[in-house]
Amino acid sequence: MSQEAYDQFYKADVDYYIQQEGLSVQEMLQGTFIDEEFLHIRKSSTFKLGTGLSLAYRYKENAALRLYCDYDFASPRLTYDLKNSWADEDGNREVRSYSKRTPMHNFTFGASIAFMF
């Protein structure tokens, strides 16, 4: 990032953060900061569709091999609350929320051996 871009977009916020936290520039650059409230995802109820296919082959009197494939689909409406803005003087943050349907496709493949007694 260029010095001009840093000065224009970030310098005031970084200086304010350093002042509020009582840090030196060196401590801030070497520290690791974790914001546990960065993103919150709210879900809604939805329905789920699923189907599958299973093939079994008996290769011995007491043993069988099975191959299967399952497919599940759901499309819940998820709301993403982004809390990645700087806090103001009172410690409040601007929360930006986005809501959209998120299609989810789930394939499961597998094999098994069954021993029958």
Biopython code that builds the backbone (N, CA, C, O; Angstrom):
import numpy as np
from Bio.PDB.StructureBuilder import StructureBuilder

atoms = [
    (1, "MET", "N", (0.849, -1.161, 0.000)),
    (1, "MET", "CA", (0.000, 0.000, 0.000)),
    (1, "MET", "C", (0.900, 1.231, 0.000)),
    (1, "MET", "O", (1.932, 1.272, 0.670)),
    (2, "SER", "N", (0.490, 2.207, -0.752)),
    (2, "SER", "CA", (1.292, 3.427, -0.841)),
    (2, "SER", "C", (1.094, 4.276, 0.414)),
    (2, "SER", "O", (0.085, 4.157, 1.109)),
    (3, "GLN", "N", (2.063, 5.123, 0.684)),
    (3, "GLN", "CA", (1.986, 6.012, 1.839)),
    (3, "GLN", "C", (0.810, 6.981, 1.691)),
    (3, "GLN", "O", (0.155, 7.326, 2.674)),
    (4, "GLU", "N", (0.550, 7.413, 0.466)),
    (4, "GLU", "CA", (-0.565, 8.338, 0.235)),
    (4, "GLU", "C", (-1.896, 7.669, 0.573)),
    (4, "GLU", "O", (-2.747, 8.277, 1.221)),
    (5, "ALA", "N", (-2.080, 6.417, 0.137)),
    (5, "ALA", "CA", (-3.323, 5.690, 0.433)),
    (5, "ALA", "C", (-3.457, 5.452, 1.931)),
    (5, "ALA", "O", (-4.546, 5.595, 2.486)),
    (6, "TYR", "N", (-2.359, 5.090, 2.590)),
    (6, "TYR", "CA", (-2.398, 4.879, 4.044)),
    (6, "TYR", "C", (-2.797, 6.167, 4.754)),
    (6, "TYR", "O", (-3.668, 6.157, 5.624)),
    (7, "ASP", "N", (-2.159, 7.278, 4.383)),
    (7, "ASP", "CA", (-2.466, 8.556, 5.021)),
    (7, "ASP", "C", (-3.914, 8.965, 4.788)),
    (7, "ASP", "O", (-4.558, 9.513, 5.683)),
    (8, "GLN", "N", (-4.425, 8.702, 3.597)),
    (8, "GLN", "CA", (-5.784, 9.124, 3.251)),
    (8, "GLN", "C", (-6.849, 8.274, 3.921)),
    (8, "GLN", "O", (-7.840, 8.810, 4.417)),
    (9, "PHE", "N", (-6.662, 6.936, 3.948)),
    (9, "PHE", "CA", (-7.738, 6.045, 4.376)),
    (9, "PHE", "C", (-7.565, 5.437, 5.768)),
    (9, "PHE", "O", (-8.568, 5.139, 6.416)),
    (10, "TYR", "N", (-6.351, 5.243, 6.249)),
    (10, "TYR", "CA", (-6.147, 4.460, 7.471)),
    (10, "TYR", "C", (-5.487, 5.206, 8.626)),
    (10, "TYR", "O", (-5.747, 4.876, 9.783)),
    (11, "LYS", "N", (-4.659, 6.180, 8.358)),
    (11, "LYS", "CA", (-3.830, 6.788, 9.391)),
    (11, "LYS", "C", (-4.649, 7.312, 10.574)),
    (11, "LYS", "O", (-4.292, 7.052, 11.723)),
    (12, "ALA", "N", (-5.715, 8.028, 10.326)),
    (12, "ALA", "CA", (-6.512, 8.602, 11.425)),
    (12, "ALA", "C", (-7.098, 7.496, 12.306)),
    (12, "ALA", "O", (-7.090, 7.620, 13.530)),
    (13, "ASP", "N", (-7.605, 6.419, 11.702)),
    (13, "ASP", "CA", (-8.177, 5.328, 12.487)),
    (13, "ASP", "C", (-7.108, 4.591, 13.291)),
    (13, "ASP", "O", (-7.333, 4.252, 14.453)),
    (14, "VAL", "N", (-5.946, 4.340, 12.682)),
    (14, "VAL", "CA", (-4.871, 3.636, 13.390)),
    (14, "VAL", "C", (-4.366, 4.484, 14.548)),
    (14, "VAL", "O", (-4.155, 3.966, 15.645)),
    (15, "ASP", "N", (-4.170, 5.772, 14.321)),
    (15, "ASP", "CA", (-3.719, 6.654, 15.395)),
    (15, "ASP", "C", (-4.726, 6.691, 16.540)),
    (15, "ASP", "O", (-4.345, 6.672, 17.710)),
    (16, "TYR", "N", (-5.997, 6.744, 16.203)),
    (16, "TYR", "CA", (-7.045, 6.751, 17.232)),
    (16, "TYR", "C", (-7.017, 5.436, 18.029)),
    (16, "TYR", "O", (-7.136, 5.457, 19.254)),
    (17, "TYR", "N", (-6.862, 4.298, 17.344)),
    (17, "TYR", "CA", (-6.822, 3.002, 18.015)),
    (17, "TYR", "C", (-5.614, 2.913, 18.952)),
    (17, "TYR", "O", (-5.738, 2.447, 20.085)),
    (18, "ILE", "N", (-4.465, 3.353, 18.484)),
    (18, "ILE", "CA", (-3.256, 3.322, 19.319)),
    (18, "ILE", "C", (-3.468, 4.160, 20.575)),
    (18, "ILE", "O", (-3.103, 3.743, 21.674)),
    (19, "GLN", "N", (-4.058, 5.337, 20.410)),
    (19, "GLN", "CA", (-4.312, 6.217, 21.548)),
    (19, "GLN", "C", (-5.294, 5.584, 22.535)),
    (19, "GLN", "O", (-5.063, 5.640, 23.743)),
    (20, "GLN", "N", (-6.371, 4.991, 22.055)),
    (20, "GLN", "CA", (-7.388, 4.394, 22.918)),
    (20, "GLN", "C", (-6.851, 3.193, 23.688)),
    (20, "GLN", "O", (-7.191, 2.999, 24.855)),
    (21, "GLU", "N", (-6.018, 2.390, 23.042)),
    (21, "GLU", "CA", (-5.502, 1.180, 23.673)),
    (21, "GLU", "C", (-4.234, 1.421, 24.481)),
    (21, "GLU", "O", (-3.791, 0.536, 25.213)),
    (22, "GLY", "N", (-3.649, 2.601, 24.358)),
    (22, "GLY", "CA", (-2.424, 2.899, 25.096)),
    (22, "GLY", "C", (-1.237, 2.096, 24.593)),
    (22, "GLY", "O", (-0.390, 1.685, 25.385)),
    (23, "LEU", "N", (-1.164, 1.869, 23.305)),
    (23, "LEU", "CA", (-0.096, 1.071, 22.715)),
    (23, "LEU", "C", (0.923, 1.957, 22.028)),
    (23, "LEU", "O", (0.626, 3.084, 21.633)),
    (24, "SER", "N", (2.130, 1.428, 21.893)),
    (24, "SER", "CA", (3.104, 2.077, 21.021)),
    (24, "SER", "C", (2.936, 1.476, 19.625)),
    (24, "SER", "O", (2.293, 0.439, 19.462)),
    (25, "VAL", "N", (3.509, 2.124, 18.635)),
    (25, "VAL", "CA", (3.421, 1.618, 17.262)),
    (25, "VAL", "C", (4.076, 0.239, 17.183)),
    (25, "VAL", "O", (3.567, -0.647, 16.498)),
    (26, "GLN", "N", (5.189, 0.054, 17.871)),
    (26, "GLN", "CA", (5.898, -1.223, 17.867)),
    (26, "GLN", "C", (5.041, -2.334, 18.479)),
    (26, "GLN", "O", (4.992, -3.439, 17.938)),
    (27, "GLU", "N", (4.368, -2.058, 19.594)),
    (27, "GLU", "CA", (3.496, -3.053, 20.228)),
    (27, "GLU", "C", (2.336, -3.431, 19.310)),
    (27, "GLU", "O", (1.950, -4.597, 19.230)),
    (28, "MET", "N", (1.790, -2.442, 18.624)),
    (28, "MET", "CA", (0.678, -2.728, 17.724)),
    (28, "MET", "C", (1.123, -3.599, 16.546)),
    (28, "MET", "O", (0.410, -4.524, 16.157)),
    (29, "LEU", "N", (2.284, -3.312, 15.985)),
    (29, "LEU", "CA", (2.763, -4.077, 14.832)),
    (29, "LEU", "C", (3.142, -5.510, 15.203)),
    (29, "LEU", "O", (3.020, -6.414, 14.377)),
    (30, "GLN", "N", (3.603, -5.725, 16.442)),
    (30, "GLN", "CA", (4.007, -7.062, 16.862)),
    (30, "GLN", "C", (2.890, -7.841, 17.527)),
    (30, "GLN", "O", (3.020, -9.050, 17.723)),
    (31, "GLY", "N", (1.809, -7.192, 17.876)),
    (31, "GLY", "CA", (0.724, -7.852, 18.588)),
    (31, "GLY", "C", (-0.234, -8.541, 17.645)),
    (31, "GLY", "O", (-0.274, -8.256, 16.448)),
    (32, "THR", "N", (-1.000, -9.448, 18.203)),
    (32, "THR", "CA", (-2.073, -10.119, 17.486)),
    (32, "THR", "C", (-3.375, -9.719, 18.136)),
    (32, "THR", "O", (-3.553, -9.876, 19.344)),
    (33, "PHE", "N", (-4.279, -9.205, 17.336)),
    (33, "PHE", "CA", (-5.550, -8.749, 17.851)),
    (33, "PHE", "C", (-6.653, -9.598, 17.274)),
    (33, "PHE", "O", (-6.731, -9.777, 16.058)),
    (34, "ILE", "N", (-7.500, -10.118, 18.124)),
    (34, "ILE", "CA", (-8.598, -10.973, 17.684)),
    (34, "ILE", "C", (-9.903, -10.287, 18.049)),
    (34, "ILE", "O", (-10.136, -9.925, 19.202)),
    (35, "ASP", "N", (-10.735, -10.120, 17.057)),
    (35, "ASP", "CA", (-12.046, -9.524, 17.281)),
    (35, "ASP", "C", (-13.066, -10.646, 17.182)),
    (35, "ASP", "O", (-13.391, -11.093, 16.082)),
    (36, "GLU", "N", (-13.571, -11.104, 18.313)),
    (36, "GLU", "CA", (-14.495, -12.234, 18.335)),
    (36, "GLU", "C", (-15.856, -11.876, 17.756)),
    (36, "GLU", "O", (-16.627, -12.767, 17.399)),
    (37, "GLU", "N", (-16.159, -10.606, 17.658)),
    (37, "GLU", "CA", (-17.444, -10.168, 17.142)),
    (37, "GLU", "C", (-17.324, -9.661, 15.707)),
    (37, "GLU", "O", (-18.058, -8.749, 15.325)),
    (38, "PHE", "N", (-16.438, -10.211, 14.915)),
    (38, "PHE", "CA", (-16.229, -9.751, 13.537)),
    (38, "PHE", "C", (-17.425, -10.046, 12.645)),
    (38, "PHE", "O", (-17.852, -9.180, 11.882)),
    (39, "LEU", "N", (-17.971, -11.253, 12.730)),
    (39, "LEU", "CA", (-19.058, -11.670, 11.860)),
    (39, "LEU", "C", (-20.021, -12.548, 12.639)),
    (39, "LEU", "O", (-19.613, -13.447, 13.375)),
    (40, "HIS", "N", (-21.297, -12.273, 12.464)),
    (40, "HIS", "CA", (-22.335, -13.105, 13.066)),
    (40, "HIS", "C", (-23.291, -13.502, 11.954)),
    (40, "HIS", "O", (-23.745, -12.646, 11.195)),
    (41, "ILE", "N", (-23.604, -14.789, 11.847)),
    (41, "ILE", "CA", (-24.492, -15.281, 10.802)),
    (41, "ILE", "C", (-25.778, -15.779, 11.454)),
    (41, "ILE", "O", (-25.761, -16.657, 12.316)),
    (42, "ARG", "N", (-26.896, -15.193, 11.018)),
    (42, "ARG", "CA", (-28.207, -15.634, 11.506)),
    (42, "ARG", "C", (-28.851, -16.482, 10.425)),
    (42, "ARG", "O", (-28.779, -16.146, 9.243)),
    (43, "LYS", "N", (-29.480, -17.575, 10.822)),
    (43, "LYS", "CA", (-30.102, -18.492, 9.867)),
    (43, "LYS", "C", (-31.614, -18.419, 9.995)),
    (43, "LYS", "O", (-32.154, -17.938, 10.991)),
    (44, "SER", "N", (-32.275, -18.904, 8.969)),
    (44, "SER", "CA", (-33.732, -19.026, 9.013)),
    (44, "SER", "C", (-34.068, -20.493, 8.759)),
    (44, "SER", "O", (-33.222, -21.263, 8.303)),
    (45, "SER", "N", (-35.282, -20.861, 9.051)),
    (45, "SER", "CA", (-35.668, -22.252, 8.807)),
    (45, "SER", "C", (-35.876, -22.452, 7.306)),
    (45, "SER", "O", (-36.259, -21.528, 6.587)),
    (46, "THR", "N", (-35.622, -23.649, 6.862)),
    (46, "THR", "CA", (-35.753, -23.975, 5.447)),
    (46, "THR", "C", (-36.047, -25.462, 5.323)),
    (46, "THR", "O", (-35.963, -26.204, 6.301)),
    (47, "PHE", "N", (-36.387, -25.884, 4.134)),
    (47, "PHE", "CA", (-36.588, -27.307, 3.916)),
    (47, "PHE", "C", (-35.367, -27.878, 3.205)),
    (47, "PHE", "O", (-34.580, -27.151, 2.598)),
    (48, "LYS", "N", (-35.230, -29.196, 3.298)),
    (48, "LYS", "CA", (-34.076, -29.881, 2.733)),
    (48, "LYS", "C", (-34.583, -31.028, 1.883)),
    (48, "LYS", "O", (-35.438, -31.801, 2.316)),
    (49, "LEU", "N", (-34.058, -31.139, 0.675)),
    (49, "LEU", "CA", (-34.396, -32.238, -0.220)),
    (49, "LEU", "C", (-33.210, -33.175, -0.312)),
    (49, "LEU", "O", (-32.060, -32.738, -0.314)),
    (50, "GLY", "N", (-33.492, -34.449, -0.389)),
    (50, "GLY", "CA", (-32.400, -35.406, -0.493)),
    (50, "GLY", "C", (-32.800, -36.639, -1.269)),
    (50, "GLY", "O", (-33.966, -37.033, -1.296)),
    (51, "THR", "N", (-31.825, -37.228, -1.890)),
    (51, "THR", "CA", (-32.034, -38.474, -2.618)),
    (51, "THR", "C", (-30.738, -39.276, -2.558)),
    (51, "THR", "O", (-29.691, -38.751, -2.181)),
    (52, "GLY", "N", (-30.816, -40.515, -2.921)),
    (52, "GLY", "CA", (-29.615, -41.339, -2.871)),
    (52, "GLY", "C", (-29.740, -42.602, -3.692)),
    (52, "GLY", "O", (-30.820, -42.975, -4.149)),
    (53, "LEU", "N", (-28.611, -43.241, -3.861)),
    (53, "LEU", "CA", (-28.533, -44.485, -4.617)),
    (53, "LEU", "C", (-27.585, -45.412, -3.871)),
    (53, "LEU", "O", (-26.517, -44.998, -3.421)),
    (54, "SER", "N", (-27.988, -46.665, -3.746)),
    (54, "SER", "CA", (-27.164, -47.639, -3.051)),
    (54, "SER", "C", (-27.164, -48.942, -3.841)),
    (54, "SER", "O", (-28.213, -49.430, -4.262)),
    (55, "LEU", "N", (-25.981, -49.489, -4.032)),
    (55, "LEU", "CA", (-25.829, -50.770, -4.729)),
    (55, "LEU", "C", (-25.128, -51.747, -3.795)),
    (55, "LEU", "O", (-24.094, -51.422, -3.212)),
    (56, "ALA", "N", (-25.691, -52.945, -3.654)),
    (56, "ALA", "CA", (-25.086, -53.975, -2.804)),
    (56, "ALA", "C", (-24.797, -55.208, -3.658)),
    (56, "ALA", "O", (-25.603, -55.597, -4.503)),
    (57, "TYR", "N", (-23.627, -55.819, -3.422)),
    (57, "TYR", "CA", (-23.225, -57.009, -4.146)),
    (57, "TYR", "C", (-22.778, -58.055, -3.125)),
    (57, "TYR", "O", (-21.859, -57.818, -2.342)),
    (58, "ARG", "N", (-23.422, -59.183, -3.144)),
    (58, "ARG", "CA", (-23.067, -60.271, -2.235)),
    (58, "ARG", "C", (-21.966, -61.086, -2.914)),
    (58, "ARG", "O", (-22.224, -61.798, -3.885)),
    (59, "TYR", "N", (-20.752, -60.979, -2.405)),
    (59, "TYR", "CA", (-19.640, -61.677, -3.041)),
    (59, "TYR", "C", (-19.245, -62.955, -2.325)),
    (59, "TYR", "O", (-18.479, -63.745, -2.877)),
    (60, "LYS", "N", (-19.737, -63.187, -1.122)),
    (60, "LYS", "CA", (-19.569, -64.456, -0.406)),
    (60, "LYS", "C", (-20.881, -64.748, 0.301)),
    (60, "LYS", "O", (-21.785, -63.913, 0.323)),
    (61, "GLU", "N", (-20.978, -65.929, 0.874)),
    (61, "GLU", "CA", (-22.227, -66.320, 1.533)),
    (61, "GLU", "C", (-22.583, -65.392, 2.689)),
    (61, "GLU", "O", (-23.756, -65.071, 2.881)),
    (62, "ASN", "N", (-21.591, -64.955, 3.462)),
    (62, "ASN", "CA", (-21.854, -64.125, 4.642)),
    (62, "ASN", "C", (-21.282, -62.713, 4.513)),
    (62, "ASN", "O", (-21.110, -62.043, 5.532)),
    (63, "ALA", "N", (-20.981, -62.238, 3.313)),
    (63, "ALA", "CA", (-20.379, -60.913, 3.158)),
    (63, "ALA", "C", (-20.942, -60.208, 1.915)),
    (63, "ALA", "O", (-21.237, -60.833, 0.896)),
    (64, "ALA", "N", (-21.075, -58.908, 2.040)),
    (64, "ALA", "CA", (-21.576, -58.109, 0.923)),
    (64, "ALA", "C", (-20.817, -56.785, 0.869)),
    (64, "ALA", "O", (-20.387, -56.253, 1.892)),
    (65, "LEU", "N", (-20.668, -56.276, -0.333)),
    (65, "LEU", "CA", (-20.029, -54.985, -0.558)),
    (65, "LEU", "C", (-21.119, -53.997, -0.973)),
    (65, "LEU", "O", (-21.976, -54.323, -1.795)),
    (66, "ARG", "N", (-21.089, -52.800, -0.410)),
    (66, "ARG", "CA", (-22.115, -51.802, -0.728)),
    (66, "ARG", "C", (-21.431, -50.505, -1.141)),
    (66, "ARG", "O", (-20.493, -50.061, -0.478)),
    (67, "LEU", "N", (-21.892, -49.894, -2.229)),
    (67, "LEU", "CA", (-21.470, -48.571, -2.684)),
    (67, "LEU", "C", (-22.692, -47.661, -2.626)),
    (67, "LEU", "O", (-23.796, -48.078, -2.974)),
    (68, "TYR", "N", (-22.499, -46.436, -2.194)),
    (68, "TYR", "CA", (-23.649, -45.540, -2.106)),
    (68, "TYR", "C", (-23.249, -44.109, -2.453)),
    (68, "TYR", "O", (-22.087, -43.716, -2.351)),
    (69, "CYS", "N", (-24.259, -43.350, -2.865)),
    (69, "CYS", "CA", (-24.109, -41.940, -3.186)),
    (69, "CYS", "C", (-25.389, -41.241, -2.737)),
    (69, "CYS", "O", (-26.488, -41.675, -3.083)),
    (70, "ASP", "N", (-25.253, -40.170, -1.975)),
    (70, "ASP", "CA", (-26.395, -39.387, -1.506)),
    (70, "ASP", "C", (-26.212, -37.940, -1.931)),
    (70, "ASP", "O", (-25.090, -37.441, -2.012)),
    (71, "TYR", "N", (-27.326, -37.272, -2.201)),
    (71, "TYR", "CA", (-27.314, -35.857, -2.547)),
    (71, "TYR", "C", (-28.373, -35.146, -1.715)),
    (71, "TYR", "O", (-29.522, -35.582, -1.659)),
    (72, "ASP", "N", (-27.982, -34.053, -1.072)),
    (72, "ASP", "CA", (-28.899, -33.231, -0.281)),
    (72, "ASP", "C", (-28.805, -31.789, -0.762)),
    (72, "ASP", "O", (-27.729, -31.315, -1.125)),
    (73, "PHE", "N", (-29.941, -31.094, -0.762)),
    (73, "PHE", "CA", (-29.983, -29.695, -1.171)),
    (73, "PHE", "C", (-30.815, -28.899, -0.169)),
    (73, "PHE", "O", (-31.885, -29.335, 0.255)),
    (74, "ALA", "N", (-30.308, -27.728, 0.199)),
    (74, "ALA", "CA", (-31.037, -26.783, 1.051)),
    (74, "ALA", "C", (-30.679, -25.374, 0.587)),
    (74, "ALA", "O", (-29.585, -25.136, 0.076)),
    (75, "SER", "N", (-31.604, -24.457, 0.768)),
    (75, "SER", "CA", (-31.363, -23.070, 0.370)),
    (75, "SER", "C", (-31.887, -22.123, 1.447)),
    (75, "SER", "O", (-32.907, -21.463, 1.250)),
    (76, "PRO", "N", (-31.191, -22.054, 2.588)),
    (76, "PRO", "CA", (-31.670, -21.174, 3.661)),
    (76, "PRO", "C", (-31.358, -19.710, 3.371)),
    (76, "PRO", "O", (-30.423, -19.397, 2.634)),
    (77, "ARG", "N", (-32.143, -18.829, 3.955)),
    (77, "ARG", "CA", (-31.844, -17.395, 3.887)),
    (77, "ARG", "C", (-30.945, -17.083, 5.077)),
    (77, "ARG", "O", (-31.351, -17.225, 6.230)),
    (78, "LEU", "N", (-29.720, -16.656, 4.783)),
    (78, "LEU", "CA", (-28.756, -16.325, 5.823)),
    (78, "LEU", "C", (-28.591, -14.813, 5.884)),
    (78, "LEU", "O", (-28.573, -14.137, 4.855)),
    (79, "THR", "N", (-28.472, -14.293, 7.097)),
    (79, "THR", "CA", (-28.225, -12.874, 7.297)),
    (79, "THR", "C", (-26.832, -12.736, 7.900)),
    (79, "THR", "O", (-26.545, -13.287, 8.963)),
    (80, "TYR", "N", (-25.980, -11.998, 7.214)),
    (80, "TYR", "CA", (-24.598, -11.791, 7.638)),
    (80, "TYR", "C", (-24.500, -10.412, 8.294)),
    (80, "TYR", "O", (-24.724, -9.394, 7.639)),
    (81, "ASP", "N", (-24.168, -10.381, 9.575)),
    (81, "ASP", "CA", (-23.960, -9.128, 10.296)),
    (81, "ASP", "C", (-22.454, -8.890, 10.386)),
    (81, "ASP", "O", (-21.761, -9.567, 11.146)),
    (82, "LEU", "N", (-21.948, -7.928, 9.612)),
    (82, "LEU", "CA", (-20.521, -7.600, 9.612)),
    (82, "LEU", "C", (-20.259, -6.504, 10.627)),
    (82, "LEU", "O", (-20.858, -5.430, 10.575)),
    (83, "LYS", "N", (-19.355, -6.792, 11.550)),
    (83, "LYS", "CA", (-19.023, -5.843, 12.605)),
    (83, "LYS", "C", (-17.543, -5.480, 12.516)),
    (83, "LYS", "O", (-16.835, -5.452, 13.522)),
    (84, "ASN", "N", (-17.088, -5.202, 11.290)),
    (84, "ASN", "CA", (-15.660, -4.977, 11.086)),
    (84, "ASN", "C", (-15.298, -3.501, 10.979)),
    (84, "ASN", "O", (-14.237, -3.166, 10.451)),
    (85, "SER", "N", (-16.148, -2.626, 11.464)),
    (85, "SER", "CA", (-15.820, -1.204, 11.436)),
    (85, "SER", "C", (-15.157, -0.808, 12.755)),
    (85, "SER", "O", (-15.229, -1.541, 13.741)),
    (86, "TRP", "N", (-14.521, 0.340, 12.761)),
    (86, "TRP", "CA", (-13.887, 0.829, 13.975)),
    (86, "TRP", "C", (-14.961, 1.284, 14.954)),
    (86, "TRP", "O", (-16.029, 1.739, 14.545)),
    (87, "ALA", "N", (-14.679, 1.162, 16.234)),
    (87, "ALA", "CA", (-15.611, 1.623, 17.266)),
    (87, "ALA", "C", (-15.515, 3.144, 17.400)),
    (87, "ALA", "O", (-14.448, 3.729, 17.214)),
    (88, "ASP", "N", (-16.643, 3.770, 17.724)),
    (88, "ASP", "CA", (-16.620, 5.215, 17.952)),
    (88, "ASP", "C", (-16.191, 5.506, 19.388)),
    (88, "ASP", "O", (-15.760, 4.601, 20.102)),
    (89, "GLU", "N", (-16.307, 6.766, 19.814)),
    (89, "GLU", "CA", (-15.844, 7.173, 21.147)),
    (89, "GLU", "C", (-16.562, 6.429, 22.265)),
    (89, "GLU", "O", (-15.993, 6.219, 23.336)),
    (90, "ASP", "N", (-17.819, 6.027, 22.022)),
    (90, "ASP", "CA", (-18.600, 5.323, 23.042)),
    (90, "ASP", "C", (-18.448, 3.810, 22.974)),
    (90, "ASP", "O", (-19.075, 3.096, 23.756)),
    (91, "GLY", "N", (-17.633, 3.309, 22.057)),
    (91, "GLY", "CA", (-17.433, 1.875, 21.915)),
    (91, "GLY", "C", (-18.456, 1.197, 21.022)),
    (91, "GLY", "O", (-18.486, -0.031, 20.943)),
    (92, "ASN", "N", (-19.295, 1.973, 20.347)),
    (92, "ASN", "CA", (-20.304, 1.398, 19.449)),
    (92, "ASN", "C", (-19.721, 1.194, 18.059)),
    (92, "ASN", "O", (-18.860, 1.950, 17.608)),
    (93, "ARG", "N", (-20.209, 0.157, 17.392)),
    (93, "ARG", "CA", (-19.767, -0.146, 16.029)),
    (93, "ARG", "C", (-20.944, -0.111, 15.086)),
    (93, "ARG", "O", (-22.064, -0.465, 15.455)),
    (94, "GLU", "N", (-20.686, 0.313, 13.879)),
    (94, "GLU", "CA", (-21.712, 0.265, 12.842)),
    (94, "GLU", "C", (-21.793, -1.173, 12.335)),
    (94, "GLU", "O", (-20.785, -1.750, 11.930)),
    (95, "VAL", "N", (-22.984, -1.744, 12.359)),
    (95, "VAL", "CA", (-23.182, -3.116, 11.897)),
    (95, "VAL", "C", (-23.841, -3.065, 10.523)),
    (95, "VAL", "O", (-24.903, -2.467, 10.351)),
    (96, "ARG", "N", (-23.194, -3.701, 9.551)),
    (96, "ARG", "CA", (-23.776, -3.793, 8.215)),
    (96, "ARG", "C", (-24.318, -5.194, 8.042)),
    (96, "ARG", "O", (-23.614, -6.174, 8.286)),
    (97, "SER", "N", (-25.568, -5.291, 7.622)),
    (97, "SER", "CA", (-26.218, -6.591, 7.467)),
    (97, "SER", "C", (-26.546, -6.841, 6.005)),
    (97, "SER", "O", (-27.002, -5.949, 5.289)),
    (98, "TYR", "N", (-26.305, -8.068, 5.579)),
    (98, "TYR", "CA", (-26.640, -8.514, 4.240)),
    (98, "TYR", "C", (-27.425, -9.808, 4.373)),
    (98, "TYR", "O", (-27.071, -10.676, 5.170)),
    (99, "SER", "N", (-28.482, -9.935, 3.599)),
    (99, "SER", "CA", (-29.313, -11.129, 3.654)),
    (99, "SER", "C", (-29.448, -11.690, 2.259)),
    (99, "SER", "O", (-29.728, -10.957, 1.311)),
    (100, "LYS", "N", (-29.246, -13.007, 2.129)),
    (100, "LYS", "CA", (-29.394, -13.646, 0.831)),
    (100, "LYS", "C", (-29.622, -15.134, 0.996)),
    (100, "LYS", "O", (-29.252, -15.729, 2.008)),
    (101, "ARG", "N", (-30.238, -15.724, -0.015)),
    (101, "ARG", "CA", (-30.387, -17.184, -0.050)),
    (101, "ARG", "C", (-29.045, -17.791, -0.429)),
    (101, "ARG", "O", (-28.375, -17.336, -1.356)),
    (102, "THR", "N", (-28.675, -18.816, 0.299)),
    (102, "THR", "CA", (-27.391, -19.465, 0.061)),
    (102, "THR", "C", (-27.637, -20.927, -0.271)),
    (102, "THR", "O", (-27.888, -21.725, 0.632)),
    (103, "PRO", "N", (-27.569, -21.304, -1.563)),
    (103, "PRO", "CA", (-27.792, -22.708, -1.905)),
    (103, "PRO", "C", (-26.654, -23.583, -1.387)),
    (103, "PRO", "O", (-25.477, -23.244, -1.515)),
    (104, "MET", "N", (-27.030, -24.706, -0.806)),
    (104, "MET", "CA", (-26.045, -25.646, -0.258)),
    (104, "MET", "C", (-26.272, -27.019, -0.884)),
    (104, "MET", "O", (-27.350, -27.599, -0.757)),
    (105, "HIS", "N", (-25.259, -27.525, -1.553)),
    (105, "HIS", "CA", (-25.298, -28.835, -2.185)),
    (105, "HIS", "C", (-24.348, -29.751, -1.413)),
    (105, "HIS", "O", (-23.196, -29.393, -1.171)),
    (106, "ASN", "N", (-24.831, -30.927, -1.030)),
    (106, "ASN", "CA", (-24.016, -31.844, -0.247)),
    (106, "ASN", "C", (-24.049, -33.218, -0.903)),
    (106, "ASN", "O", (-25.100, -33.855, -0.977)),
    (107, "PHE", "N", (-22.888, -33.669, -1.380)),
    (107, "PHE", "CA", (-22.749, -35.009, -1.946)),
    (107, "PHE", "C", (-22.009, -35.884, -0.943)),
    (107, "PHE", "O", (-21.041, -35.449, -0.319)),
    (108, "THR", "N", (-22.472, -37.115, -0.794)),
    (108, "THR", "CA", (-21.814, -38.084, 0.067)),
    (108, "THR", "C", (-21.592, -39.358, -0.745)),
    (108, "THR", "O", (-22.534, -39.925, -1.300)),
    (109, "PHE", "N", (-20.346, -39.797, -0.807)),
    (109, "PHE", "CA", (-19.987, -41.030, -1.475)),
    (109, "PHE", "C", (-19.382, -41.960, -0.450)),
    (109, "PHE", "O", (-18.693, -41.514, 0.468)),
    (110, "GLY", "N", (-19.631, -43.250, -0.597)),
    (110, "GLY", "CA", (-19.037, -44.168, 0.362)),
    (110, "GLY", "C", (-19.129, -45.617, -0.074)),
    (110, "GLY", "O", (-19.781, -45.963, -1.058)),
    (111, "ALA", "N", (-18.462, -46.430, 0.685)),
    (111, "ALA", "CA", (-18.458, -47.874, 0.461)),
    (111, "ALA", "C", (-18.425, -48.561, 1.814)),
    (111, "ALA", "O", (-17.903, -48.023, 2.791)),
    (112, "SER", "N", (-18.988, -49.755, 1.854)),
    (112, "SER", "CA", (-18.957, -50.507, 3.102)),
    (112, "SER", "C", (-18.958, -52.000, 2.794)),
    (112, "SER", "O", (-19.375, -52.438, 1.722)),
    (113, "ILE", "N", (-18.486, -52.750, 3.755)),
    (113, "ILE", "CA", (-18.532, -54.213, 3.686)),
    (113, "ILE", "C", (-19.372, -54.682, 4.860)),
    (113, "ILE", "O", (-19.133, -54.285, 6.001)),
    (114, "ALA", "N", (-20.348, -55.520, 4.585)),
    (114, "ALA", "CA", (-21.227, -56.043, 5.621)),
    (114, "ALA", "C", (-20.967, -57.544, 5.784)),
    (114, "ALA", "O", (-20.991, -58.307, 4.819)),
    (115, "PHE", "N", (-20.718, -57.939, 7.028)),
    (115, "PHE", "CA", (-20.563, -59.365, 7.347)),
    (115, "PHE", "C", (-21.805, -59.814, 8.084)),
    (115, "PHE", "O", (-22.194, -59.208, 9.082)),
    (116, "MET", "N", (-22.431, -60.876, 7.597)),
    (116, "MET", "CA", (-23.680, -61.369, 8.182)),
    (116, "MET", "C", (-23.444, -62.706, 8.856)),
    (116, "MET", "O", (-22.813, -63.600, 8.292)),
    (117, "PHE", "N", (-23.948, -62.827, 10.045)),
    (117, "PHE", "CA", (-23.761, -64.079, 10.814)),
    (117, "PHE", "C", (-25.079, -64.762, 11.021)),
    (117, "PHE", "O", (-25.134, -65.825, 11.640)),
]
sb = StructureBuilder()
sb.init_structure("model")
sb.init_model(0)
sb.init_chain("A")
sb.init_seg("    ")
for serial, (resi, resn, name, xyz) in enumerate(atoms, 1):
    if name == "N":
        sb.init_residue(resn, " ", resi, " ")
    sb.init_atom(name, np.array(xyz, "f"), 0.0, 1.0, " ", f" {name:<3s}", serial, name[0])
structure = sb.get_structure()
